[in-house]
């Protein structure tokens, strides 16, 4: 389910990109914390899993300053 304040098309594209990036990090032996660090995000919780990492990365990609850079 996507947040209501984000365009649904943008959310789906961000989720797809975040999943692809996380899959590459997983394939290379990385952890969800490594995936968040690759995007400049901090993992405050010790028990972070891949779904949380994907959601946080997608949220980050939907912020205005990042969506302009991705275009």
mmCIF file of the N, C-alpha and C atoms, coordinates in Angstrom:
data_MODEL
# 
_entry.id   MODEL 
# 
loop_
_atom_site.group_PDB 
_atom_site.id 
_atom_site.type_symbol 
_atom_site.label_atom_id 
_atom_site.label_alt_id 
_atom_site.label_comp_id 
_atom_site.label_asym_id 
_atom_site.label_entity_id 
_atom_site.label_seq_id 
_atom_site.pdbx_PDB_ins_code 
_atom_site.Cartn_x 
_atom_site.Cartn_y 
_atom_site.Cartn_z 
_atom_site.occupancy 
_atom_site.B_iso_or_equiv 
_atom_site.pdbx_formal_charge 
_atom_site.auth_seq_id 
_atom_site.auth_comp_id 
_atom_site.auth_asym_id 
_atom_site.auth_atom_id 
_atom_site.pdbx_PDB_model_num 
ATOM 1   N N  . UNK A 1 1  ? 0.840  -1.166  0.000   1.00 0.00 ? 1  UNK A N  1 
ATOM 2   C CA . UNK A 1 1  ? 0.000  0.000   0.000   1.00 0.00 ? 1  UNK A CA 1 
ATOM 3   C C  . UNK A 1 1  ? 0.895  1.243   0.000   1.00 0.00 ? 1  UNK A C  1 
ATOM 4   N N  . UNK A 1 2  ? 0.571  2.195   -0.834  1.00 0.00 ? 2  UNK A N  1 
ATOM 5   C CA . UNK A 1 2  ? 1.384  3.398   -0.941  1.00 0.00 ? 2  UNK A CA 1 
ATOM 6   C C  . UNK A 1 2  ? 0.785  4.524   -0.107  1.00 0.00 ? 2  UNK A C  1 
ATOM 7   N N  . UNK A 1 3  ? 1.624  5.448   0.332   1.00 0.00 ? 3  UNK A N  1 
ATOM 8   C CA . UNK A 1 3  ? 1.116  6.595   1.082   1.00 0.00 ? 3  UNK A CA 1 
ATOM 9   C C  . UNK A 1 3  ? 0.216  7.464   0.205   1.00 0.00 ? 3  UNK A C  1 
ATOM 10  N N  . UNK A 1 4  ? -0.844 8.003   0.759   1.00 0.00 ? 4  UNK A N  1 
ATOM 11  C CA . UNK A 1 4  ? -1.829 8.783   0.001   1.00 0.00 ? 4  UNK A CA 1 
ATOM 12  C C  . UNK A 1 4  ? -1.276 10.112  -0.510  1.00 0.00 ? 4  UNK A C  1 
ATOM 13  N N  . UNK A 1 5  ? -0.264 10.646  0.142   1.00 0.00 ? 5  UNK A N  1 
ATOM 14  C CA . UNK A 1 5  ? 0.255  11.952  -0.250  1.00 0.00 ? 5  UNK A CA 1 
ATOM 15  C C  . UNK A 1 5  ? 1.285  11.868  -1.375  1.00 0.00 ? 5  UNK A C  1 
ATOM 16  N N  . UNK A 1 6  ? 1.562  10.671  -1.865  1.00 0.00 ? 6  UNK A N  1 
ATOM 17  C CA . UNK A 1 6  ? 2.520  10.467  -2.953  1.00 0.00 ? 6  UNK A CA 1 
ATOM 18  C C  . UNK A 1 6  ? 1.759  9.985   -4.185  1.00 0.00 ? 6  UNK A C  1 
ATOM 19  N N  . UNK A 1 7  ? 2.131  10.481  -5.336  1.00 0.00 ? 7  UNK A N  1 
ATOM 20  C CA . UNK A 1 7  ? 1.543  10.055  -6.602  1.00 0.00 ? 7  UNK A CA 1 
ATOM 21  C C  . UNK A 1 7  ? 1.731  8.543   -6.744  1.00 0.00 ? 7  UNK A C  1 
ATOM 22  N N  . UNK A 1 8  ? 0.681  7.824   -7.072  1.00 0.00 ? 8  UNK A N  1 
ATOM 23  C CA . UNK A 1 8  ? 0.747  6.359   -7.127  1.00 0.00 ? 8  UNK A CA 1 
ATOM 24  C C  . UNK A 1 8  ? 1.712  5.859   -8.201  1.00 0.00 ? 8  UNK A C  1 
ATOM 25  N N  . UNK A 1 9  ? 1.800  6.550   -9.320  1.00 0.00 ? 9  UNK A N  1 
ATOM 26  C CA . UNK A 1 9  ? 2.738  6.136   -10.374 1.00 0.00 ? 9  UNK A CA 1 
ATOM 27  C C  . UNK A 1 9  ? 4.174  6.334   -9.906  1.00 0.00 ? 9  UNK A C  1 
ATOM 28  N N  . UNK A 1 10 ? 4.436  7.474   -9.285  1.00 0.00 ? 10 UNK A N  1 
ATOM 29  C CA . UNK A 1 10 ? 5.776  7.737   -8.767  1.00 0.00 ? 10 UNK A CA 1 
ATOM 30  C C  . UNK A 1 10 ? 6.140  6.716   -7.691  1.00 0.00 ? 10 UNK A C  1 
ATOM 31  N N  . UNK A 1 11 ? 5.173  6.355   -6.847  1.00 0.00 ? 11 UNK A N  1 
ATOM 32  C CA . UNK A 1 11 ? 5.428  5.379   -5.789  1.00 0.00 ? 11 UNK A CA 1 
ATOM 33  C C  . UNK A 1 11 ? 5.788  4.022   -6.391  1.00 0.00 ? 11 UNK A C  1 
ATOM 34  N N  . UNK A 1 12 ? 5.054  3.584   -7.392  1.00 0.00 ? 12 UNK A N  1 
ATOM 35  C CA . UNK A 1 12 ? 5.334  2.290   -8.015  1.00 0.00 ? 12 UNK A CA 1 
ATOM 36  C C  . UNK A 1 12 ? 6.706  2.282   -8.682  1.00 0.00 ? 12 UNK A C  1 
ATOM 37  N N  . UNK A 1 13 ? 7.064  3.371   -9.341  1.00 0.00 ? 13 UNK A N  1 
ATOM 38  C CA . UNK A 1 13 ? 8.385  3.451   -9.961  1.00 0.00 ? 13 UNK A CA 1 
ATOM 39  C C  . UNK A 1 13 ? 9.481  3.447   -8.909  1.00 0.00 ? 13 UNK A C  1 
ATOM 40  N N  . UNK A 1 14 ? 9.279  4.159   -7.826  1.00 0.00 ? 14 UNK A N  1 
ATOM 41  C CA . UNK A 1 14 ? 10.259 4.200   -6.745  1.00 0.00 ? 14 UNK A CA 1 
ATOM 42  C C  . UNK A 1 14 ? 10.406 2.833   -6.086  1.00 0.00 ? 14 UNK A C  1 
ATOM 43  N N  . UNK A 1 15 ? 9.288  2.135   -5.897  1.00 0.00 ? 15 UNK A N  1 
ATOM 44  C CA . UNK A 1 15 ? 9.352  0.790   -5.315  1.00 0.00 ? 15 UNK A CA 1 
ATOM 45  C C  . UNK A 1 15 ? 10.115 -0.160  -6.233  1.00 0.00 ? 15 UNK A C  1 
ATOM 46  N N  . UNK A 1 16 ? 9.866  -0.072  -7.528  1.00 0.00 ? 16 UNK A N  1 
ATOM 47  C CA . UNK A 1 16 ? 10.573 -0.928  -8.471  1.00 0.00 ? 16 UNK A CA 1 
ATOM 48  C C  . UNK A 1 16 ? 12.062 -0.675  -8.461  1.00 0.00 ? 16 UNK A C  1 
ATOM 49  N N  . UNK A 1 17 ? 12.445 0.590   -8.448  1.00 0.00 ? 17 UNK A N  1 
ATOM 50  C CA . UNK A 1 17 ? 13.864 0.924   -8.419  1.00 0.00 ? 17 UNK A CA 1 
ATOM 51  C C  . UNK A 1 17 ? 14.495 0.479   -7.102  1.00 0.00 ? 17 UNK A C  1 
ATOM 52  N N  . UNK A 1 18 ? 13.802 0.695   -5.985  1.00 0.00 ? 18 UNK A N  1 
ATOM 53  C CA . UNK A 1 18 ? 14.326 0.294   -4.678  1.00 0.00 ? 18 UNK A CA 1 
ATOM 54  C C  . UNK A 1 18 ? 14.481 -1.223  -4.597  1.00 0.00 ? 18 UNK A C  1 
ATOM 55  N N  . UNK A 1 19 ? 13.521 -1.969  -5.132  1.00 0.00 ? 19 UNK A N  1 
ATOM 56  C CA . UNK A 1 19 ? 13.626 -3.437  -5.133  1.00 0.00 ? 19 UNK A CA 1 
ATOM 57  C C  . UNK A 1 19 ? 14.814 -3.901  -5.964  1.00 0.00 ? 19 UNK A C  1 
ATOM 58  N N  . UNK A 1 20 ? 14.991 -3.282  -7.119  1.00 0.00 ? 20 UNK A N  1 
ATOM 59  C CA . UNK A 1 20 ? 16.106 -3.661  -7.987  1.00 0.00 ? 20 UNK A CA 1 
ATOM 60  C C  . UNK A 1 20 ? 17.446 -3.361  -7.308  1.00 0.00 ? 20 UNK A C  1 
ATOM 61  N N  . UNK A 1 21 ? 17.563 -2.196  -6.696  1.00 0.00 ? 21 UNK A N  1 
ATOM 62  C CA . UNK A 1 21 ? 18.802 -1.833  -6.015  1.00 0.00 ? 21 UNK A CA 1 
ATOM 63  C C  . UNK A 1 21 ? 19.073 -2.770  -4.843  1.00 0.00 ? 21 UNK A C  1 
ATOM 64  N N  . UNK A 1 22 ? 18.035 -3.087  -4.068  1.00 0.00 ? 22 UNK A N  1 
ATOM 65  C CA . UNK A 1 22 ? 18.206 -3.996  -2.932  1.00 0.00 ? 22 UNK A CA 1 
ATOM 66  C C  . UNK A 1 22 ? 18.556 -5.406  -3.396  1.00 0.00 ? 22 UNK A C  1 
ATOM 67  N N  . UNK A 1 23 ? 17.989 -5.835  -4.510  1.00 0.00 ? 23 UNK A N  1 
ATOM 68  C CA . UNK A 1 23 ? 18.312 -7.165  -5.040  1.00 0.00 ? 23 UNK A CA 1 
ATOM 69  C C  . UNK A 1 23 ? 19.782 -7.251  -5.428  1.00 0.00 ? 23 UNK A C  1 
ATOM 70  N N  . UNK A 1 24 ? 20.306 -6.198  -6.016  1.00 0.00 ? 24 UNK A N  1 
ATOM 71  C CA . UNK A 1 24 ? 21.728 -6.199  -6.384  1.00 0.00 ? 24 UNK A CA 1 
ATOM 72  C C  . UNK A 1 24 ? 22.617 -6.217  -5.147  1.00 0.00 ? 24 UNK A C  1 
ATOM 73  N N  . UNK A 1 25 ? 22.241 -5.459  -4.126  1.00 0.00 ? 25 UNK A N  1 
ATOM 74  C CA . UNK A 1 25 ? 23.025 -5.447  -2.888  1.00 0.00 ? 25 UNK A CA 1 
ATOM 75  C C  . UNK A 1 25 ? 22.949 -6.808  -2.217  1.00 0.00 ? 25 UNK A C  1 
ATOM 76  N N  . UNK A 1 26 ? 21.766 -7.438  -2.199  1.00 0.00 ? 26 UNK A N  1 
ATOM 77  C CA . UNK A 1 26 ? 21.603 -8.779  -1.628  1.00 0.00 ? 26 UNK A CA 1 
ATOM 78  C C  . UNK A 1 26 ? 22.442 -9.795  -2.387  1.00 0.00 ? 26 UNK A C  1 
ATOM 79  N N  . UNK A 1 27 ? 22.419 -9.704  -3.717  1.00 0.00 ? 27 UNK A N  1 
ATOM 80  C CA . UNK A 1 27 ? 23.177 -10.633 -4.556  1.00 0.00 ? 27 UNK A CA 1 
ATOM 81  C C  . UNK A 1 27 ? 24.673 -10.545 -4.269  1.00 0.00 ? 27 UNK A C  1 
ATOM 82  N N  . UNK A 1 28 ? 25.139 -9.340  -3.945  1.00 0.00 ? 28 UNK A N  1 
ATOM 83  C CA . UNK A 1 28 ? 26.555 -9.143  -3.662  1.00 0.00 ? 28 UNK A CA 1 
ATOM 84  C C  . UNK A 1 28 ? 26.912 -9.429  -2.211  1.00 0.00 ? 28 UNK A C  1 
ATOM 85  N N  . UNK A 1 29 ? 25.970 -9.959  -1.446  1.00 0.00 ? 29 UNK A N  1 
ATOM 86  C CA . UNK A 1 29 ? 26.239 -10.358 -0.067  1.00 0.00 ? 29 UNK A CA 1 
ATOM 87  C C  . UNK A 1 29 ? 25.979 -9.279  0.968   1.00 0.00 ? 29 UNK A C  1 
ATOM 88  N N  . UNK A 1 30 ? 25.291 -8.226  0.578   1.00 0.00 ? 30 UNK A N  1 
ATOM 89  C CA . UNK A 1 30 ? 25.012 -7.136  1.503   1.00 0.00 ? 30 UNK A CA 1 
ATOM 90  C C  . UNK A 1 30 ? 23.791 -7.397  2.364   1.00 0.00 ? 30 UNK A C  1 
ATOM 91  N N  . UNK A 1 31 ? 23.601 -6.532  3.325   1.00 0.00 ? 31 UNK A N  1 
ATOM 92  C CA . UNK A 1 31 ? 22.472 -6.632  4.245   1.00 0.00 ? 31 UNK A CA 1 
ATOM 93  C C  . UNK A 1 31 ? 21.532 -5.448  4.017   1.00 0.00 ? 31 UNK A C  1 
ATOM 94  N N  . UNK A 1 32 ? 20.354 -5.472  4.631   1.00 0.00 ? 32 UNK A N  1 
ATOM 95  C CA . UNK A 1 32 ? 19.451 -4.322  4.511   1.00 0.00 ? 32 UNK A CA 1 
ATOM 96  C C  . UNK A 1 32 ? 20.081 -3.020  5.019   1.00 0.00 ? 32 UNK A C  1 
ATOM 97  N N  . UNK A 1 33 ? 20.910 -3.117  6.038   1.00 0.00 ? 33 UNK A N  1 
ATOM 98  C CA . UNK A 1 33 ? 21.597 -1.932  6.552   1.00 0.00 ? 33 UNK A CA 1 
ATOM 99  C C  . UNK A 1 33 ? 22.544 -1.378  5.490   1.00 0.00 ? 33 UNK A C  1 
ATOM 100 N N  . UNK A 1 34 ? 23.215 -2.265  4.748   1.00 0.00 ? 34 UNK A N  1 
ATOM 101 C CA . UNK A 1 34 ? 24.092 -1.830  3.656   1.00 0.00 ? 34 UNK A CA 1 
ATOM 102 C C  . UNK A 1 34 ? 23.298 -1.123  2.561   1.00 0.00 ? 34 UNK A C  1 
ATOM 103 N N  . UNK A 1 35 ? 22.100 -1.623  2.275   1.00 0.00 ? 35 UNK A N  1 
ATOM 104 C CA . UNK A 1 35 ? 21.256 -1.000  1.251   1.00 0.00 ? 35 UNK A CA 1 
ATOM 105 C C  . UNK A 1 35 ? 20.857 0.409   1.673   1.00 0.00 ? 35 UNK A C  1 
ATOM 106 N N  . UNK A 1 36 ? 20.471 0.568   2.922   1.00 0.00 ? 36 UNK A N  1 
ATOM 107 C CA . UNK A 1 36 ? 20.113 1.903   3.405   1.00 0.00 ? 36 UNK A CA 1 
ATOM 108 C C  . UNK A 1 36 ? 21.317 2.837   3.367   1.00 0.00 ? 36 UNK A C  1 
ATOM 109 N N  . UNK A 1 37 ? 22.476 2.323   3.749   1.00 0.00 ? 37 UNK A N  1 
ATOM 110 C CA . UNK A 1 37 ? 23.691 3.142   3.733   1.00 0.00 ? 37 UNK A CA 1 
ATOM 111 C C  . UNK A 1 37 ? 24.056 3.570   2.317   1.00 0.00 ? 37 UNK A C  1 
ATOM 112 N N  . UNK A 1 38 ? 23.782 2.718   1.333   1.00 0.00 ? 38 UNK A N  1 
ATOM 113 C CA . UNK A 1 38 ? 24.084 3.057   -0.059  1.00 0.00 ? 38 UNK A CA 1 
ATOM 114 C C  . UNK A 1 38 ? 23.274 4.259   -0.531  1.00 0.00 ? 38 UNK A C  1 
ATOM 115 N N  . UNK A 1 39 ? 22.124 4.483   0.068   1.00 0.00 ? 39 UNK A N  1 
ATOM 116 C CA . UNK A 1 39 ? 21.283 5.621   -0.292  1.00 0.00 ? 39 UNK A CA 1 
ATOM 117 C C  . UNK A 1 39 ? 21.400 6.760   0.719   1.00 0.00 ? 39 UNK A C  1 
ATOM 118 N N  . UNK A 1 40 ? 22.347 6.651   1.627   1.00 0.00 ? 40 UNK A N  1 
ATOM 119 C CA . UNK A 1 40 ? 22.566 7.719   2.600   1.00 0.00 ? 40 UNK A CA 1 
ATOM 120 C C  . UNK A 1 40 ? 21.583 7.732   3.746   1.00 0.00 ? 40 UNK A C  1 
ATOM 121 N N  . UNK A 1 41 ? 20.916 6.613   3.981   1.00 0.00 ? 41 UNK A N  1 
ATOM 122 C CA . UNK A 1 41 ? 19.951 6.519   5.078   1.00 0.00 ? 41 UNK A CA 1 
ATOM 123 C C  . UNK A 1 41 ? 20.573 5.768   6.242   1.00 0.00 ? 41 UNK A C  1 
ATOM 124 N N  . UNK A 1 42 ? 20.138 6.101   7.445   1.00 0.00 ? 42 UNK A N  1 
ATOM 125 C CA . UNK A 1 42 ? 20.652 5.433   8.636   1.00 0.00 ? 42 UNK A CA 1 
ATOM 126 C C  . UNK A 1 42 ? 19.647 4.408   9.130   1.00 0.00 ? 42 UNK A C  1 
ATOM 127 N N  . UNK A 1 43 ? 20.161 3.274   9.578   1.00 0.00 ? 43 UNK A N  1 
ATOM 128 C CA . UNK A 1 43 ? 19.316 2.229   10.155  1.00 0.00 ? 43 UNK A CA 1 
ATOM 129 C C  . UNK A 1 43 ? 19.376 2.369   11.670  1.00 0.00 ? 43 UNK A C  1 
ATOM 130 N N  . UNK A 1 44 ? 18.304 2.867   12.263  1.00 0.00 ? 44 UNK A N  1 
ATOM 131 C CA . UNK A 1 44 ? 18.275 3.064   13.707  1.00 0.00 ? 44 UNK A CA 1 
ATOM 132 C C  . UNK A 1 44 ? 17.936 1.783   14.456  1.00 0.00 ? 44 UNK A C  1 
ATOM 133 N N  . UNK A 1 45 ? 17.273 0.873   13.788  1.00 0.00 ? 45 UNK A N  1 
ATOM 134 C CA . UNK A 1 45 ? 16.831 -0.361  14.433  1.00 0.00 ? 45 UNK A CA 1 
ATOM 135 C C  . UNK A 1 45 ? 17.781 -1.499  14.084  1.00 0.00 ? 45 UNK A C  1 
ATOM 136 N N  . UNK A 1 46 ? 17.981 -2.387  15.031  1.00 0.00 ? 46 UNK A N  1 
ATOM 137 C CA . UNK A 1 46 ? 18.854 -3.533  14.788  1.00 0.00 ? 46 UNK A CA 1 
ATOM 138 C C  . UNK A 1 46 ? 18.150 -4.590  13.938  1.00 0.00 ? 46 UNK A C  1 
ATOM 139 N N  . UNK A 1 47 ? 16.841 -4.711  14.087  1.00 0.00 ? 47 UNK A N  1 
ATOM 140 C CA . UNK A 1 47 ? 16.084 -5.761  13.399  1.00 0.00 ? 47 UNK A CA 1 
ATOM 141 C C  . UNK A 1 47 ? 15.427 -5.216  12.134  1.00 0.00 ? 47 UNK A C  1 
ATOM 142 N N  . UNK A 1 48 ? 16.222 -4.674  11.239  1.00 0.00 ? 48 UNK A N  1 
ATOM 143 C CA . UNK A 1 48 ? 15.678 -4.141  9.988   1.00 0.00 ? 48 UNK A CA 1 
ATOM 144 C C  . UNK A 1 48 ? 15.715 -5.250  8.943   1.00 0.00 ? 48 UNK A C  1 
ATOM 145 N N  . UNK A 1 49 ? 14.650 -5.376  8.165   1.00 0.00 ? 49 UNK A N  1 
ATOM 146 C CA . UNK A 1 49 ? 14.636 -6.409  7.126   1.00 0.00 ? 49 UNK A CA 1 
ATOM 147 C C  . UNK A 1 49 ? 14.524 -5.747  5.755   1.00 0.00 ? 49 UNK A C  1 
ATOM 148 N N  . UNK A 1 50 ? 14.503 -6.589  4.722   1.00 0.00 ? 50 UNK A N  1 
ATOM 149 C CA . UNK A 1 50 ? 14.529 -6.080  3.357   1.00 0.00 ? 50 UNK A CA 1 
ATOM 150 C C  . UNK A 1 50 ? 13.285 -5.273  3.014   1.00 0.00 ? 50 UNK A C  1 
ATOM 151 N N  . UNK A 1 51 ? 12.127 -5.661  3.505   1.00 0.00 ? 51 UNK A N  1 
ATOM 152 C CA . UNK A 1 51 ? 10.908 -4.915  3.160   1.00 0.00 ? 51 UNK A CA 1 
ATOM 153 C C  . UNK A 1 51 ? 10.937 -3.504  3.743   1.00 0.00 ? 51 UNK A C  1 
ATOM 154 N N  . UNK A 1 52 ? 11.465 -3.363  4.947   1.00 0.00 ? 52 UNK A N  1 
ATOM 155 C CA . UNK A 1 52 ? 11.594 -2.033  5.547   1.00 0.00 ? 52 UNK A CA 1 
ATOM 156 C C  . UNK A 1 52 ? 12.603 -1.206  4.765   1.00 0.00 ? 52 UNK A C  1 
ATOM 157 N N  . UNK A 1 53 ? 13.705 -1.825  4.368   1.00 0.00 ? 53 UNK A N  1 
ATOM 158 C CA . UNK A 1 53 ? 14.723 -1.113  3.592   1.00 0.00 ? 53 UNK A CA 1 
ATOM 159 C C  . UNK A 1 53 ? 14.150 -0.630  2.263   1.00 0.00 ? 53 UNK A C  1 
ATOM 160 N N  . UNK A 1 54 ? 13.403 -1.484  1.579   1.00 0.00 ? 54 UNK A N  1 
ATOM 161 C CA . UNK A 1 54 ? 12.806 -1.105  0.291   1.00 0.00 ? 54 UNK A CA 1 
ATOM 162 C C  . UNK A 1 54 ? 11.830 0.052   0.486   1.00 0.00 ? 54 UNK A C  1 
ATOM 163 N N  . UNK A 1 55 ? 10.985 -0.011  1.505   1.00 0.00 ? 55 UNK A N  1 
ATOM 164 C CA . UNK A 1 55 ? 10.023 1.066   1.765   1.00 0.00 ? 55 UNK A CA 1 
ATOM 165 C C  . UNK A 1 55 ? 10.722 2.392   2.061   1.00 0.00 ? 55 UNK A C  1 
ATOM 166 N N  . UNK A 1 56 ? 11.753 2.347   2.894   1.00 0.00 ? 56 UNK A N  1 
ATOM 167 C CA . UNK A 1 56 ? 12.453 3.587   3.243   1.00 0.00 ? 56 UNK A CA 1 
ATOM 168 C C  . UNK A 1 56 ? 13.169 4.190   2.035   1.00 0.00 ? 56 UNK A C  1 
ATOM 169 N N  . UNK A 1 57 ? 13.753 3.341   1.209   1.00 0.00 ? 57 UNK A N  1 
ATOM 170 C CA . UNK A 1 57 ? 14.425 3.835   0.006   1.00 0.00 ? 57 UNK A CA 1 
ATOM 171 C C  . UNK A 1 57 ? 13.401 4.439   -0.949  1.00 0.00 ? 57 UNK A C  1 
ATOM 172 N N  . UNK A 1 58 ? 12.259 3.781   -1.118  1.00 0.00 ? 58 UNK A N  1 
ATOM 173 C CA . UNK A 1 58 ? 11.210 4.312   -1.994  1.00 0.00 ? 58 UNK A CA 1 
ATOM 174 C C  . UNK A 1 58 ? 10.696 5.657   -1.477  1.00 0.00 ? 58 UNK A C  1 
ATOM 175 N N  . UNK A 1 59 ? 10.498 5.776   -0.173  1.00 0.00 ? 59 UNK A N  1 
ATOM 176 C CA . UNK A 1 59 ? 10.077 7.054   0.402   1.00 0.00 ? 59 UNK A CA 1 
ATOM 177 C C  . UNK A 1 59 ? 11.106 8.135   0.111   1.00 0.00 ? 59 UNK A C  1 
ATOM 178 N N  . UNK A 1 60 ? 12.375 7.790   0.274   1.00 0.00 ? 60 UNK A N  1 
ATOM 179 C CA . UNK A 1 60 ? 13.435 8.754   0.020   1.00 0.00 ? 60 UNK A CA 1 
ATOM 180 C C  . UNK A 1 60 ? 13.424 9.201   -1.440  1.00 0.00 ? 60 UNK A C  1 
ATOM 181 N N  . UNK A 1 61 ? 13.181 8.268   -2.352  1.00 0.00 ? 61 UNK A N  1 
ATOM 182 C CA . UNK A 1 61 ? 13.156 8.605   -3.772  1.00 0.00 ? 61 UNK A CA 1 
ATOM 183 C C  . UNK A 1 61 ? 11.958 9.473   -4.143  1.00 0.00 ? 61 UNK A C  1 
ATOM 184 N N  . UNK A 1 62 ? 10.907 9.427   -3.350  1.00 0.00 ? 62 UNK A N  1 
ATOM 185 C CA . UNK A 1 62 ? 9.711  10.222  -3.634  1.00 0.00 ? 62 UNK A CA 1 
ATOM 186 C C  . UNK A 1 62 ? 9.766  11.628  -3.047  1.00 0.00 ? 62 UNK A C  1 
ATOM 187 N N  . UNK A 1 63 ? 10.781 11.934  -2.270  1.00 0.00 ? 63 UNK A N  1 
ATOM 188 C CA . UNK A 1 63 ? 10.883 13.288  -1.731  1.00 0.00 ? 63 UNK A CA 1 
ATOM 189 C C  . UNK A 1 63 ? 11.223 14.250  -2.860  1.00 0.00 ? 63 UNK A C  1 
ATOM 190 N N  . UNK A 1 64 ? 10.779 15.482  -2.775  1.00 0.00 ? 64 UNK A N  1 
ATOM 191 C CA . UNK A 1 64 ? 10.957 16.420  -3.894  1.00 0.00 ? 64 UNK A CA 1 
ATOM 192 C C  . UNK A 1 64 ? 12.394 16.614  -4.361  1.00 0.00 ? 64 UNK A C  1 
ATOM 193 N N  . UNK A 1 65 ? 13.355 16.735  -3.463  1.00 0.00 ? 65 UNK A N  1 
ATOM 194 C CA . UNK A 1 65 ? 14.722 16.971  -3.900  1.00 0.00 ? 65 UNK A CA 1 
ATOM 195 C C  . UNK A 1 65 ? 15.309 15.764  -4.617  1.00 0.00 ? 65 UNK A C  1 
ATOM 196 N N  . UNK A 1 66 ? 14.878 14.553  -4.280  1.00 0.00 ? 66 UNK A N  1 
ATOM 197 C CA . UNK A 1 66 ? 15.399 13.366  -4.950  1.00 0.00 ? 66 UNK A CA 1 
ATOM 198 C C  . UNK A 1 66 ? 14.660 13.069  -6.249  1.00 0.00 ? 66 UNK A C  1 
ATOM 199 N N  . UNK A 1 67 ? 13.386 13.391  -6.307  1.00 0.00 ? 67 UNK A N  1 
ATOM 200 C CA . UNK A 1 67 ? 12.649 13.114  -7.538  1.00 0.00 ? 67 UNK A CA 1 
ATOM 201 C C  . UNK A 1 67 ? 13.118 14.027  -8.671  1.00 0.00 ? 67 UNK A C  1 
ATOM 202 N N  . UNK A 1 68 ? 13.560 15.236  -8.364  1.00 0.00 ? 68 UNK A N  1 
ATOM 203 C CA . UNK A 1 68 ? 14.112 16.117  -9.394  1.00 0.00 ? 68 UNK A CA 1 
ATOM 204 C C  . UNK A 1 68 ? 15.422 15.558  -9.932  1.00 0.00 ? 68 UNK A C  1 
ATOM 205 N N  . UNK A 1 69 ? 16.242 14.994  -9.055  1.00 0.00 ? 69 UNK A N  1 
ATOM 206 C CA . UNK A 1 69 ? 17.526 14.448  -9.482  1.00 0.00 ? 69 UNK A CA 1 
ATOM 207 C C  . UNK A 1 69 ? 17.342 13.197  -10.325 1.00 0.00 ? 69 UNK A C  1 
ATOM 208 N N  . UNK A 1 70 ? 16.293 12.437  -10.068 1.00 0.00 ? 70 UNK A N  1 
ATOM 209 C CA . UNK A 1 70 ? 16.063 11.195  -10.808 1.00 0.00 ? 70 UNK A CA 1 
ATOM 210 C C  . UNK A 1 70 ? 15.504 11.452  -12.198 1.00 0.00 ? 70 UNK A C  1 
ATOM 211 N N  . UNK A 1 71 ? 14.918 12.606  -12.413 1.00 0.00 ? 71 UNK A N  1 
ATOM 212 C CA . UNK A 1 71 ? 14.290 12.903  -13.710 1.00 0.00 ? 71 UNK A CA 1 
ATOM 213 C C  . UNK A 1 71 ? 15.300 13.212  -14.792 1.00 0.00 ? 71 UNK A C  1 
# 
